[in-house]
C-alpha cells in the first residue's frame, strides 16, 4: 500500500514545529481562561501564569475533567490564569464576584453549578489583604472558569511559569 507523501510530510513538519516551539518556551492556549493564542514562557514576572492547583481543588478538577492528567504534583495539568491580585492588594469576594482594590473583575461572579450541572463550592465571601507569598488567580474572560472563586488564594510556589503574550486574539 502506498502512503500519500503530502499528509506524511505535513504531519512531520507540524510535529517538528510544535517540538521546536515547546523547546523555545512557546505555549499554545486554546482554553477560554485567557485570550486564545501563543504565549512565551518567561522567568520575568508577568500578569499571566501557568500553575498547579494541588490538594482538594486539583482532585476535584481531575475528577470532573476540568483538567487532564499531567505533570503537576497532584497528577493534573497546569492551569493558565491571570494574576488578579498580588500581595498587598485588597480582595473583596462576594456574590457579585472578585473585586481587587475596589474594582470588580468582569465574569467573576461565582456559579452554583458547573456546565454539567455538578454543584460548585465557593471560597468563603469576605474582604482581606493578600498576604505575602500568595496570589489570587482568576479569569475575567470566561464566567465558567474554575479559578480562585472556588479555591481562594494560592501560594506563589504553585506557579510553574510566567507567560508573556506573543500572539493572541483579543
N, C-alpha and C positions, 0 to 999 in steps of 0.2 A: 504494500500500500504506500502510495506516495503522499507525503505531507506538504501542503502548500507552504512555500517559503515565507511569504509576507506575514502571515499571522505569527509564525515562529520567531521571525526577526523582530516583529513589533513587541512581542512578549519579552524577549531577551533585552531589547533596548529599554522598555519600560521598567523591568526589574533592575537593570543597571542604574537607571536614573534614580529610582527610589532608594537603592542602596547608597549611591553617591550622596544624595540629598540627606539621608539619615546620618551618614558619616560626617557631613558638613554641619550638622545640627539643625537641619531644616525639618520642621514638623508640619504636617497637614492636619488642619482642623476641619472636620466635617460635622461637628456637633452644633447644636443651637446655643450652647453656653457662651460662645464667643463669636465674633464675626467669622464667617467662613473664610478660609484661605490658608496661606503659608506663613509660618512663624519661624523665627530663628532662636534656638536655644542660646542663652547668654548667661554669663556669671554676674552681669551688672543688674542691679535692682531694676525692676520694671513693674508695670501695672498688671501684667498677665503672668500666671504661673501654672505649672503642672505640679500636682501634689497627690499624695496618698492619703486616703481618709483614715485608715486604721480603726481598730476597735469595732464597736457595735454598728456605727454608721457604714463601715465597709462591708460587714456581714450582711446588713440589710440591702445595700446596693448590689452585692453579688447575688443574693437570693432572689431579688426582684428583677435582676438583669438590667439594672441602670448602668452597670459597668460589666465588662467581661473579665475572665480570669487573666491575670497578668503578673508583673514582677514586683508589685508593692509587697511589703512585709505581710500584710493580711491576705494576700493572694489575688488582689484585684489590679486593674489597670489604673494609672494615674488619671485624675480628672483635670480639666483645663478650666480655669475661672479667672475672674477679675479680682484684684485685691480691693475690696470695698472699703475696708477700714484697717488702719495701721495703728501701732502702739501710740497712745495719746489721744486718738480720736474718740469722740463721744458717740456711742451707738445707742439708738433707741429702737427697740424691736417691739412691734405692736401688730394688731390685726391688719393695719394699713401697709405694713412691710418694714423694711430696714431703712432707718434714717441715720445718716452719718453727718455729724456736726449740724444737725437740724435740717438736712436736705434729704428728702425721701427719694430712695432709688426706685426708678421705674420697674415694674414687673416683679417686685419682691414681696408682695402680699402672700402670706402662707396659704397653702391649699390644704383642705382636709383629706383629700384623696388624690392618689396619683392617677395617671391617664388610663390605668387599667382598673381603677375603682378600689385599689387597696388603700386602707387608711394610712395617713401620714401623721406622725407625732411631731409637733413643732418644738423648737427650743423655747424655753420659758421667756415670756414677754418681760420687758423691763428696760432700764437705761443704765449704762455703765461706761466706764472709760476702758478702752482696750489696753490691757496690761502689756508690759514689755515682753517680747518673745512670742506674741500671738497675733493672729490676723483673722479678719472676717473675710471669707471668700464667697462671692456671690455672682449671680448672673442677672444683669438687668436686661438681657437680650431675650430671655425665654422665661415666661411666668411658670413653666413646669419644671424648671431646673432643680436638681437635687443639690442644695447648697446650704449655707450657714443658717437659713431659716429652719432647718431640721436638725442640725448638729452643732450650731453655735461656732464660737471661735476655735481655731485650730493652732497648735504650736508651730512656730516657724520651722521646726525640724521636719514637718510633714511636706514642706516644699522641696520638690526634686529638682526643678529648674525654673528659671525665669525665661519668659518668652517675649520677643520683640516682633511686632507685626512686620512681615516682609512684603506680602501682597495679600490684601484682604478685601472682601466686599463690605460695603457699608450699609 
